[in-house]
Amino acid sequence: IRSTNSGASGVSGSLVFSSGTSLKGNSGAIVIGTGAATSGRGGLVSISAGSGTSGVGGLVSILSGRSTVHTGGALSIESGEGTATSSGVITIRTTNSGASGVSGSLVFSSGTAVEGNSGSIVMGTGAATTGRGGLVSISAGS
């Protein structure tokens, strides 16, 4: 499923995947995934935004739902489990700058609390059953 390219001027079309609004009960779900592989690698799900040649690059935004009466939605990013060997890697980084400019920033921040405590930022490593515990390292560039 794709929109067609734009002409000499203009923009390409949009694709919208959306479940409908529910007046009572839960709204629908959108599930994107690949099937399991019995004797090979699992599939790939890739989400990317386009490059901008005369403006900024595209934006990828992931936002969990808002609630007006209960806790807002959660966002979970996890690597895959390796039942026989290692689990997968999660990399969060900005890329290098171009010929002029600066590299992007990483911001980890909890929100402001109107009543009660604001959120926590917790960084740590898992326990090691038969080895050393992991390392948490924070460094600045030279």
Disulfide bonds with the S-S distance in Angstrom:
none
